[in-house]
C-alpha cells in the first residue's frame, strides 16, 4: 500500500508556459497551463520516489520548507 506525503509546489509563469518546482526535493516540471504544470510535477515527484534509493531521498529531502513573502526596498 502506497502512502502519501504533502509537498510544496511553487508555480510561476515562464514565457508562454508555467514552471512548477517542489523545493523540498528540488524537483521541477513544466506545462502550458498551471494545472498541466502541477500535474506534470506530481508525475515527476512520483517517478523520483519510485526510482530514487532511500539514501538519495534522505539526502535530498528538506522536511522544513517555509514559503513567505518579504518586502524589499528597491
SULNOR-V108312 format. One record per pair of residues at least 24 apart in sequence whose C-alpha atoms are under 8 Angstrom apart, sorted by the first residue. I is the first residue (numbers start at 1). GAP is how many residues later the second one is. D is the distance in Angstrom with one decimal. If there is no record, write none. Layout:
I/GAP/D ; I/GAP/D
//
This chain:
8/57/7.9 ; 9/29/7.4 ; 9/32/8.0 ; 11/26/7.5 ; 11/27/7.5 ; 23/39/7.8 ; 23/42/7.2 ; 24/36/7.5 ; 24/37/5.4 ; 24/38/4.7 ; 24/39/6.5 ; 24/40/7.6 ; 24/41/6.4 ; 25/32/8.0 ; 25/35/5.4 ; 25/36/5.0 ; 25/37/6.6 ; 26/34/7.6
//
